[in-house]
Amino acid sequence: MRFADYAKIYVTAGKGGDGMAHFRREKYVPKGGPDGGDGGKGGDVILVGNKQLNTLLDLRYRKFIKADRGGHGQTSRKTGRDGKTERLEVPLGTVAYDAESRERLGEITEDGQELIVAKGGDGGLGNWHFRSATNQTPQHAQEGKDGEERVVELELKLIADVGLVGFPNAGKSTLLSALSEAKPKIADYPFTTLEPNLGVVAFSDYRSFVMADIPGIIEDAHQGKGLGLQFLRHIERNNVLLFMVGCDSDIEEEYSALLHELKAYRPDLLDKPRILAITKMDLKEGYELDSPPEIDDDVEVIKISSATGYGMEELKELIWRKLQNIGEEEPL
């Protein structure tokens, strides 16, 4: 199944049912008072988190969602039935926005969590509500109110422990394939990865963490160039960022450019724990660099080769230590 991390849907909540204007008429009560019931509430449109889902693809093909209207009020003060609510299942990490105002409606982060994106209209009041000492036979009842109607944009931000950050062809897909059972597309040209891939990295002692191979950055990605914002939003949901730079490139320059793109998009991303992996070390004799890179901050640097397995176990342990140091209270 194709991965889809964006969808635009047109949602209309149900209209409330109309209140009823009616008077009690029975065999021995020829002039009973008003007894028109209230209309039922219109159905809501609700997003529901489902941990089994990992794509918004279904909503790409179901753009128009409309909930049922409420039933009309009935005699004997009986309230009409409530309209059926439309529940749309979405993956964890889905953020909803109002497409027109860009208001953030909420985010789904837990299985079973619900988020109302369009509220159903209230039912109208029946005529028995309007009785009084001066008006004992009210002839009118309220109409039901319209439900909310809006265009909603959904964005999926992958939830993973570790996000791989690097320019195209930095070896991210190869690393994910080497460390996990994931089978991302791999080829020797830029932008092999056009959509994110998740893989579970397991240890022999049953420890594990989730790693996300995210499409590569290009310069000015924060301005929407290349895969741009489609890529950058996924980094927000990762606890640790693993920067990857090939040993056959200018390591310091590439690492600085990656930091610049993240900072331009969201400066607080640089507050996340980081590791710099220098990849493709099998290209260097003795797995040694010509000269060690000078990195200004205190980021830990590790040399690896996905092709030969060099440094892979050390990398897994380093990532595990970083994750444990975050603490239980650190949000994803």
Secondary structure by P-SEA (a helix, b strand, c coil): cccccbbbbbbbcbbbbbbbbbbbbcccccccccbbbbbbbcbbbbbbbbcccccaaaaaaccbbbbbbbbccccccccccccbbbbbbbcccccccccccccccccccccccccccbbbbbbbbccccccccccccccccccbbbcbbbbbbbbbbbbccbbbbcccccaaaaaaaaacccccccccccccccbbbbbbbbccccbbbbbbbccccccccccccccccccccccccccbbbbbbbcccaaaaaaaaaaaaaaaacccccccbbbbbbccccccccccccccccccccbbbbbbbcccccaaaaaaaaaaaaaaaccccccc
